[in-house]
Amino acid sequence: MKTIVTDSPEEAASFILSGETAAFPTETVYGLGADAFNAAAVRKIFEAKGRPVDNPLIAHIADVGEMGRVADFSPKTAQHLAERFFPGPLTLVLPKRRDVPPVVTAGLDTIAVRAPENEAARTFLRACACPVAAPSANRSGRPSSTTWQAVLEDLDGRIPCVLRGEPSIVGLESTVIDCTTDIPRVLRSGGVSLEALREVVPDMQGPQDHPGGVPRSPGLRHRHYAPAARVVLVDKAPSIPPHKKAGYIGMESPGEGTGTAPGRHWRLVEQVATPQAYAHHLFDFMRRCDAAGVEIIYCQTVEPTGIGTAIMDRLQRAAKGSTGRRRS
């Protein structure tokens, strides 16, 4: 299969309309989409990514007026959250409509829905004229793609089309909220902070460390966000590279700078000024480390507030899922 890279949202949408898949930019990460009502097309997403079929997808819509096509949008809490945060990096879990194929929701009676803020994504979704089911556009388990080049790195030849856009602004996936319970709960931390959510819903519950039952959100059950390199979390920036093929990302400056001399310099360094910049650069940095032959990535921890909560979630999952360099 030849993967076409296009700058035209309408051309990318033509693949969706013909029962194929297409990758597209959003403000969070790039997504790999298919017509949410076409079960055969949606299965192609799982095949391309190597994604477990028990991992539900998110239905992407151009605007909140399309919510009723895939979900029961009657909960008042969901309406208030959508009014405040749509379009944007927020996903709402709601009771699904019966005509949504089970492959989209991993057999659940609920569906996750969001309206991206990215203008190219919205133009693409309008041209598709249907809700688009999409996870992140990467091989399953790898760091999510925040550039079109990263999409090709993982999926070139496995999908027919990539809509070329700007690098994702947020850099981490959307926040997912379960709106099917009396008190809504964050299922996955992401681009909208718990503090911002509580300005709209004061009793919003934070994510559970060990949620029971079948996960209603993607990104909770299987290994995610792990590069080939081993990920080690540190509270302080190391003064010298602890490993001859090491990388570092954090808000403090590490010692000795960057270079290629084994044992003397960091292989790669990404010093960031703010938590927002940390989130924006994290997945791209992990991918650059893999390309540079880095074997251990030292990631400085941040305060788990605001976007820092989502950063720490991704870092902890990456550290848990990484076991050192793997051969494809």
Secondary structure in CASP SS format (residue, H / E / C, confidence):
PFRMAT SS
TARGET T0000
AUTHOR 0000-0000-0000
METHOD secondary structure of the structure
MODEL  1
M C 1.00
K C 1.00
T C 1.00
I E 1.00
V E 1.00
T E 1.00
D C 1.00
S C 1.00
P H 1.00
E H 1.00
E H 1.00
A H 1.00
A H 1.00
S H 1.00
F H 1.00
I H 1.00
L H 1.00
S C 1.00
G C 1.00
E C 1.00
T C 1.00
A E 1.00
A E 1.00
F E 1.00
P C 1.00
T C 1.00
E C 1.00
T C 1.00
V C 1.00
Y C 1.00
G E 1.00
L E 1.00
G E 1.00
A E 1.00
D E 1.00
A C 1.00
F C 1.00
N C 1.00
A H 1.00
A H 1.00
A H 1.00
V H 1.00
R H 1.00
K H 1.00
I H 1.00
F H 1.00
E H 1.00
A H 1.00
K H 1.00
G C 1.00
R C 1.00
P C 1.00
V C 1.00
D C 1.00
N C 1.00
P C 1.00
L C 1.00
I E 1.00
A E 1.00
H E 1.00
I C 1.00
A C 1.00
D C 1.00
V H 1.00
G H 1.00
E H 1.00
M H 1.00
G H 1.00
R H 1.00
V C 1.00
A E 1.00
D C 1.00
F C 1.00
S C 1.00
P C 1.00
K H 1.00
T H 1.00
A H 1.00
Q H 1.00
H H 1.00
L H 1.00
A H 1.00
E H 1.00
R H 1.00
F H 1.00
F C 1.00
P C 1.00
G C 1.00
P C 1.00
L E 1.00
T E 1.00
L E 1.00
V E 1.00
L E 1.00
P E 1.00
K E 1.00
R C 1.00
R C 1.00
D C 1.00
V C 1.00
P C 1.00
P H 1.00
V H 1.00
V H 1.00
T H 1.00
A C 1.00
G C 1.00
L C 1.00
D C 1.00
T E 1.00
I E 1.00
A E 1.00
V E 1.00
R E 1.00
A C 1.00
P C 1.00
E C 1.00
N C 1.00
E H 1.00
A H 1.00
A H 1.00
R H 1.00
T H 1.00
F H 1.00
L H 1.00
R H 1.00
A H 1.00
C H 1.00
A C 1.00
C C 1.00
P C 1.00
V E 1.00
A E 1.00
A E 1.00
P C 1.00
S E 1.00
A C 1.00
N C 1.00
R C 1.00
S C 1.00
G C 1.00
R C 1.00
P C 1.00
S C 1.00
S C 1.00
T C 1.00
T C 1.00
W H 1.00
Q H 1.00
A H 1.00
V H 1.00
L H 1.00
E H 1.00
D H 1.00
L H 1.00
D E 1.00
G C 1.00
R C 1.00
I E 1.00
P C 1.00
C E 1.00
V E 1.00
L E 1.00
R C 1.00
G C 1.00
E C 1.00
P C 1.00
S C 1.00
I C 1.00
V C 1.00
G C 1.00
L C 1.00
E C 1.00
S C 1.00
T E 1.00
V E 1.00
I E 1.00
D E 1.00
C C 1.00
T C 1.00
T C 1.00
D C 1.00
I C 1.00
P C 1.00
R E 1.00
V E 1.00
L E 1.00
R E 1.00
S C 1.00
G C 1.00
G C 1.00
V C 1.00
S C 1.00
L H 1.00
E H 1.00
A H 1.00
L H 1.00
R H 1.00
E H 1.00
V H 1.00
V C 1.00
P C 1.00
D C 1.00
M C 1.00
Q E 1.00
G C 1.00
P C 1.00
Q C 1.00
D C 1.00
H C 1.00
P C 1.00
G C 1.00
G C 1.00
V C 1.00
P C 1.00
R C 1.00
S C 1.00
P C 1.00
G C 1.00
L C 1.00
R C 1.00
H C 1.00
R C 1.00
H C 1.00
Y C 1.00
A C 1.00
P C 1.00
A C 1.00
A C 1.00
R E 1.00
V E 1.00
V E 1.00
L E 1.00
V E 1.00
D C 1.00
K C 1.00
A C 1.00
P C 1.00
S C 1.00
I C 1.00
P C 1.00
P C 1.00
H C 1.00
K C 1.00
K C 1.00
A E 1.00
G E 1.00
Y E 1.00
I E 1.00
G E 1.00
M C 1.00
E C 1.00
S C 1.00
P C 1.00
G C 1.00
E C 1.00
G C 1.00
T E 1.00
G C 1.00
T C 1.00
A C 1.00
P C 1.00
G C 1.00
R C 1.00
H C 1.00
W E 1.00
R C 1.00
L E 1.00
V E 1.00
E E 1.00
Q E 1.00
V C 1.00
A C 1.00
T C 1.00
P H 1.00
Q H 1.00
A H 1.00
Y H 1.00
A H 1.00
H H 1.00
H H 1.00
L H 1.00
F H 1.00
D H 1.00
F H 1.00
M H 1.00
R H 1.00
R H 1.00
C H 1.00
D H 1.00
A H 1.00
A C 1.00
G C 1.00
V C 1.00
E C 1.00
I E 1.00
I E 1.00
Y E 1.00
C E 1.00
Q E 1.00
T C 1.00
V C 1.00
E C 1.00
P C 1.00
T C 1.00
G C 1.00
I H 1.00
G H 1.00
T H 1.00
A H 1.00
I H 1.00
M H 1.00
D H 1.00
R H 1.00
L H 1.00
Q H 1.00
R H 1.00
A H 1.00
A H 1.00
K H 1.00
G H 1.00
S C 1.00
T C 1.00
G C 1.00
R C 1.00
R C 1.00
R C 1.00
S C 1.00
END
